[in-house]
Amino acid sequence: MSPSHAIQQGRSSIAVELSQAAVSFGKPGKAVPALQETNLRIADGEFVALVGPSGCGKSTILRLTAGLLQPTRGAVLVGGREVAAKALRIGMAFQNPTMLPWLTIERNVMLPLKIVRPFRSDYRAKRKTEYRDRVHALLADVGLDKFAGHYPWQLSGGMLQRANLCRALIHEPSLLLLDEPFGALDQFTREELWGTMQSLWLKRKPTVLLITHDLKEAGFLASRVCVMSARPGRIIDDSAVDFPRPRTIQMTFDSEFVALNQRLRDLIIDARTDTAIRGA
């Protein structure tokens, strides 16, 4: 981590903090470590990407942050409080959009407003007015305003993932958790959605934690990239990504961006090699 980055992070409010957080699965004496003691701080409004070998614990960190998993040791703080206290409103998007097929895109995107406080108390009164307007405005941001009345089976994979991002953002979360949201899409659609995600983040500035295997995706979207070792994972590199925004696909062919990708790749290869040697 660069000194300037450390100073900037120290002055910012911390949205997410893992303090010596570790996770093991199984009974005592036979427990299998999934995540070594890990420290990670994410400031309000940062866009952080986690990369590393498969099974290294990236999704474990995301589940800890979401409160879906408790650490075996250490602590996880979200918004300055234990994650179980749900101090921040959280949005989530996964590789599979999981839209309900019997609901229109409008109704699918509106679902969090029906469930999440404080919106749910006003859902009946506002679902056909203010909430519908909110949904249509967000769909317009991603180019889906003309498809609000369509059903999920009528949309392409890329369009469904756009709607999925809208659903994750409709309730104005302070923290957005993304677990390989573009991984199942073809390269061209994926790159198009990087631009969509960047635009949404620049406009709304939620804190974002992105899990991805795509190093190009991490460099394009993130303001920081954290590299993890092989299982049991730990963060072995945490670097700022200083390319100016808005970023373009053409920029990913520049020598500095290619060098970043290669450095990240080398770190992951070295981590996998070290693990293989230790296991031999």
N, C-alpha and C positions, 0 to 999 in steps of 0.2 A: 504494500500500500504506500503510495507516495505521501510525503509530509503534508503537501497542500490538501490532499484528500482527507488525511487524518484530522487536520485542523478544521476543514469544512464540516466533517461529520461530527466533530466534537461540539461545534456551535449549533448544530441542528437538533431538533427534537427527534428522538429515536422512536421509530414506529415498531420495530421488531428487534429483539435482542435474545440470542441464545448464549447462555453463560455456562460453559462446561457441560453442555447438554449431551448426554449419551443415551443410546437405546440398545437394549438387548432383548431378544425374544427367547422364550422358553423358561423352564423351571431353574431355580438356583442350582448351581453345580453343573447344569447342562445347557445353560443359556448361550445362545449364539449372538455375538456382538454384531449389530447392524450399523451402528454409528459410534465412532470414538468421541471422546470429549471434544466438543466443538464450540467455538466462540464465533458469533456473527452479529454484526450490528447493521441495521438498515435504517437510514434516516427517512423522515417524512418526505414523500415525493420522489424518492429514488426509484430507479428501475434496475433491479439486480437480477442477473442470470446466474444459475447454477449449472455447471457442466461437469462431466466426468464419465468414467466407464459405467456400463450397465450394472445395476446392483450396488452402486457405491453409497447410496443413502440420500440421493437428491430428493426423491419423493418422501422419504422419511422426514427430512427437514420441513418439507411443505406440510406434511400431516401434523407435525409438531406445532407449526405456526398456526394452522387452522384449528387446533384444539381437538383434532381427531385421534391424537396419540399423545400419551404422557411420557416424559423422559424417565428413563430408569434412574439416571443421576443428573444433577444439574438443574437448571431452571430455564424456562422459556417465558419471556415477557413480551406482550403485545400492547402497545400504547402505554407502556410503563407499568402494566399490571400483569399478574399471572394470566396466562392465555385462557384458562378455564373461566375467568371472569368476563370474557368477551368484551374487552375494553374498546375494541374497534369494530365497526361494521365491515364485514368481509364479503368479497365477491370471489367466485371460483369458476374457472373454465378448464375443461379437460379435453383430451384428444377426441373423445366421442361426445358430440353435442347433446345427446340424450334428450332431444325434444319430444314432448308428448304428442303422438301422432294424431290424436283426436282434437287437438287445439290448434287454432290458427297461429301464425307467427306472432301476431299482436298479443294474443292471450298467453303464449309461451313466454314471451319477453316480459310480460306483466306479472308473471307468477311471484317473483320475490316481493312485489308490492302487496301481494295478498298474504304473505307469510311473515315478513320482517317488520319488526318495530322500527319506528313509530307508524309506518305506512299502513299496516294492516288494520288499524283501528278506523281508518277513513276509507277503506277499500270500497265498500258498498256505495258510499256517497260520491266517490271520485273516479271510479273505474271507467265511466263513460264520458268523462270530461277531462279533468286535470291529468289523471294517470294515463289516459289514452293519448293525450297530447304529448306527454312526456315520452311515451313509447315511440310515437311517430317521429318525434324530433330526433331521437337516438337512431332509429332505423334510417332516417334521412342522412345522418352523419356517415353511415356505412353503405349508402346507396341501395337500401332495401325499402324505401318508403312506399314503393308501388307494390310491394309483396306482403304487406301487413295482413291481408285477408287470405293469403295462401296457406296451405298446410305443409308440414315439413316434407312429406313425400313429393311435393311439387318443386322443391328447391334442390340445387346442386350441393355438393359437399362444401364448396367454398362459401356459398350463400348461407348454408346452415351454420357454419362456423362464425360468420359475421353476426348472425342472429344470436349465437351463443355468447359472443362478446357483449352484445347489447344486454342480454339477460344478466350477465355478470356485473354490468355497470348500472343497471336501471335504478337500483336503490342507493346510488351514490356512495359506494363503499370507500372507506379510507384505505383499505388494503385489498389488492387484487392478486389472487394466487392463480398462476397459469401452469398447468402440468401438461407439457407437450401438446398445446392446443392446435398446432398446425402440422403435427407429425404424420397424419394420415393423408395429407393432401399432396398433389403433384407439385413439382418445383415452381412452376409459373404461378399457380394459385397461391402457394405458400408465400412467395415473394410479394405478391399483390397484397396479401393480408398483413405482411409485416408493415407495409405502408399504412394500412388501415389502423393497425394497433398503435403505431407511432403517432398518428394523428389524434386518436382518442386519448392517448397519454398526454400529449402536448396540450390538449384542450382542457383536460380534467385534472391531470397531475395526481392521480392516486399513487400510493406506494405500491410497487409491483415486484413480486418474486416470481421469476420465470424458470421453470425446469425444462431443459432442452438437451438433445444430443447434437443439435445442429450448431456448430461453432460460428458459421456465417450468420445465422439467426441471432445468436447471442451478441455478436459484435455489432450487428445492425441496430438492435433494439435497446440494448442495455446501457446504462451509465456506469455500471460496474459488472465485471465478470469474475465469479469465484469458481476455481477449479478444485474438484474433489479427487482424492485418491481412491483406489479400488477398495472394496469392502474388507474390513469395516472402515467406512469412509471418514475422512476428515478434510477440512479445507487446507489445501497446500499452496494456494495462490489467490490473492484478492487484489485486483487491479482496476483502476479507473479506465473508462473508455471515453476519450476526449474528442472524438470526431464531432464536428459541428452538426447541428440539426437545423432543418429537417434533413435526414440522411436519405440517400438515393441508392438504387441498385447499382447504378454506374460507379458509385463510390467504392463498392465492394471489390472492384477490380484494381483500385489504386494500390501502390506498393505498400503503403503503411497498413492498410486493412489486411492485405494478404500476409504481411509479416505478423500481425496480431493473430490471425488464424493459425499460422504455422507455429507460433510460440505456444498457443493453447494446445494444439495437437501434440507437440513435443512433450509438454507437461503431462498430458494424459497417457501417452505412450510410455514415458519413463515410470509413471506411477504403476501402470499395469505390469511393466517388466520387473520392477522391484517386488511386487506382490508375487509374481510367478517364481522369482528366484527364492524368496522366503519360503514358498510352499513346496519347493523342490526337495 
